[in-house]
Amino acid sequence: MLDFFRFFSKEDNKSKDIAKERLQLVLIHDRANVSPRFLDMVKGDIAKVISNYMEIDEKGFDIRLSRVGQEEDKYTSALIANIPIKRVKNMGKNNG
């Protein structure tokens, strides 16, 4: 029966970790003074520029703010982008 109780304590820890991560993201957004609408505008601009050079999968395109350690206990915000590329466009390549 001891294993049964450990199973639930692991689930509680996972829930706690997820809640902690969500709270950190909220704090990052607040500190950076960035709204979800602003992130959507940035995502659109990045997609527009990248699509000049590559065909991207917009369904899998994800942008978020994250906390990144700098030195010791100091952190900064970082823009993390996951941009699935379907193919690179053949622009400006020399064929000869």
Secondary structure as UniProt FT lines:
FT   HELIX           2..32
FT   HELIX           36..50
FT   TURN            51..53
FT   STRAND          54..56
FT   TURN            58..60
FT   STRAND          62..69
FT   TURN            72..73
FT   STRAND          75..82
FT   STRAND          85..88
//
